[in-house]
């Protein structure tokens, strides 16, 4: 099963993306900040990272 990391500081957005992706057979992990996302990416090695580019503490692009 492919793993997707969703990075967004808005819980409703993460929930919606997560719901759609899980229904389509993906394992989804979620992070609400750049720091949490970096830790999760190191620990889970996701196949894909979907990131908001307007995260509160950074610009989102620096995460990638």
N, C-alpha and C positions, 0 to 999 in steps of 0.2 A: 504494500500500500504506500502510495506517495504521500509525503508530509509537506504541508504548506504552513508557513509562519505568516500570520496576519499581524501587522504592526499599525496600530491606529490608537489615538488617545480618546476616541469617542466610542464608548461601549456599544451603542446601537449599531454602529457601522461594523465593528468587529463581529457582533452577533449575527447580523444579516449575512455577511460574507461567509462566516463559519457555517451557518445553517445551509446555505446553498452548496458549499463545497462538501460538507459531510454527506448531504443527500446524494451527492455524485460520487461518493466512494473515497474521498480523501481523508487522511488523518490531519486534523487541523490543530495547531497550537496558536496561542494568541499572546501578544505583548502590548502593553499600553505606553511604553516609553523606549527610547533608544537603548538605555542600559539593560533593561529586561530583555529586549530583543537580541542584543549581542550575546548575553548569557544563554538564551534559548537556542540561538543559532549554533553556538559552540557545543552545547550539550546534545542537541537533537539532530544537527546536520540536515536541515530541511532541504527538500528538492526545489522549492520555490519560496521566495519571500515577496509578499505583497505589502508594500509600505505606503502609508500616507506621506506626502512630501511636506506637509505642514504640521509636523509633530511639535508639541509645545516646547520641548527643550532643545530641539535641533531643527534642521531643515529637511530631514528625511533622506536626502540624497547622501549626506555624509555617512549615514548608516550603511548604505549599500557600497 
